[in-house]
Amino acid sequence: MKEIWIATGNAHKVQEFQTMFEDYKVRSMKDLDQKIEIIEDGKTFEENALIKARSLYNVLKQPVISDDSGIEVDAMDKKPGVESARWMGEDTSYDIKNQAIMDAVEGKDRTARYVCVIAYIDENGKEHVYRGECEGEIYTEQLGTKGFGYDPIFYYPPFKTTLANVSEEQKNSISHRGKALELFMKDWRKKND
């Protein structure tokens, strides 16, 4: 069975990618004998996704995928952005982070978007990036118990509620990661069919 590597230690992401690649075994950094230290110091999602992909590709010299994602809030100069997971400290609960964002946009523009960039380095070392976005706004309270992270404050107008208040299937049908994956898979199928 052919393999594809993903530059992550996140089991949830590995599972997500495995459902896309039915004929491939998806392997992650947890499958390596050595530990790779990745410093995500890029200023954009594209830069961080490529940093992760290059780090793993340089060790394996095989096709590698990675992604970087987060939320951009317009009234906060598109922050937390690439810092979304680390913003206010990785150990800070999302209840606190979500409240801080709601406070920051009080009386201001509430538009925001989720962004996901997938980086792919092919067998020839050629780099490709795919960007998906989901437009919404910051809600006035935390609403819903599904999803994770910033979902309880991310209001999606077509659903008339937050992403923490809809099913996984509904969320995936419009998600930033789903859109980036769709673009990537379109290219992937062309090359691998």
Secondary structure as GFF3:
##gff-version 3
##sequence-region A 1 193
A	DSSP	beta_strand	2	6	.	.	.	ID=ss1
A	DSSP	alpha_helix	11	20	.	.	.	ID=ss2
A	DSSP	beta_strand	24	28	.	.	.	ID=ss3
A	DSSP	three_ten_helix	29	31	.	.	.	ID=ss4
A	DSSP	alpha_helix	45	60	.	.	.	ID=ss5
A	DSSP	beta_strand	64	73	.	.	.	ID=ss6
A	DSSP	three_ten_helix	74	76	.	.	.	ID=ss7
A	DSSP	beta_strand	79	80	.	.	.	ID=ss8
A	DSSP	three_ten_helix	81	83	.	.	.	ID=ss9
A	DSSP	alpha_helix	94	105	.	.	.	ID=ss10
A	DSSP	beta_strand	111	121	.	.	.	ID=ss11
A	DSSP	beta_strand	127	138	.	.	.	ID=ss12
A	DSSP	three_ten_helix	151	153	.	.	.	ID=ss13
A	DSSP	beta_strand	154	156	.	.	.	ID=ss14
A	DSSP	three_ten_helix	157	159	.	.	.	ID=ss15
A	DSSP	beta_strand	161	162	.	.	.	ID=ss16
A	DSSP	three_ten_helix	163	165	.	.	.	ID=ss17
A	DSSP	alpha_helix	168	174	.	.	.	ID=ss18
A	DSSP	alpha_helix	176	192	.	.	.	ID=ss19
###
